Every structure is written in structure tokens, then in C-alpha cells.
Amino acid sequence: MPTAPLEVYPKTLCISSPGITKYAWVILVVVYFAGVVAPFNQFKVPPIMPLLMAGFHLDLTQAGFMMSIMAAIGWVLAIPASIALQRFGPKNTILVALAFLACGALLGAGGYCRGVQPGSSGGSIIGLAGCLVEIR
């Protein structure tokens, strides 16, 4: 008696599915873009740190805090971000991460012109976005 071939992957994840192949390159570009832009955005403070220290009269401790706030937010929110990834799915999570990344970059760029607190809050949002991008 012949048996049907065994399917290893669900049909929605099969590469021959028409819904996947239609947008596969768009999804690849968006995910690649997010994976490249998030780390670049997180390391924008160190090259201009001497200018920030002189302009805002910061000591080394405060300057170090400005550089590490993004990483600290990522450490604190890694587990909640992974729970959000499981709950909302990778597509929605990466879209939210890109929105947070854009908002944090805008707030951080404009915030450093006004003071340390708005710039650091932008860095916190970028840290959250980076955490969501890096756990995908």
C-alpha cells in the first residue's frame, strides 16, 4: 500500500509557497537593514564623546553612562523582548523595533542638541530597539 510523502515543514513555511516567494526579497532586505542599522545607531556616541563632554561639561562617569545606557537597556529587557517575540511574532516585532529605532534616533539627535537627559532617553529607546532586533 503506497503512503503519502512525509512533509517536514508546514506549508506556510515551505519555500514553494506563493505568499513567501512574492515578498521574500522585501523581507530579507528589511531584516538585513534592521540588523545593520541597529548596531550603527548604538555606536554613534563614542566618536563625538569629546565634543559632548566639552559642550555639556560632563565628567568621565557621566560620559560613560551616556555610552552604556543603550547596552544596559538591552541587558534589562532581553527576556521581556524575547517573550514579546514569541507572543507577537517576528514580523510584528521587527516592525516595532524599526519604529523604536527611528524614534530613538530622532529623539537622540535632537536631544543631544538640548541636553544630556533628552539624548539619553533617545539612547534608551534605541537600546530597546536594538534588543528587539538582536533577539529575532
Summary of the structure (lengths in Angstrom):
residues: 136
radius of gyration: 20.0
end to end distance: 43.9
largest distance: 82.3
contacts: 377
relative contact order: 0.14
helix: 81%
strand: 0%
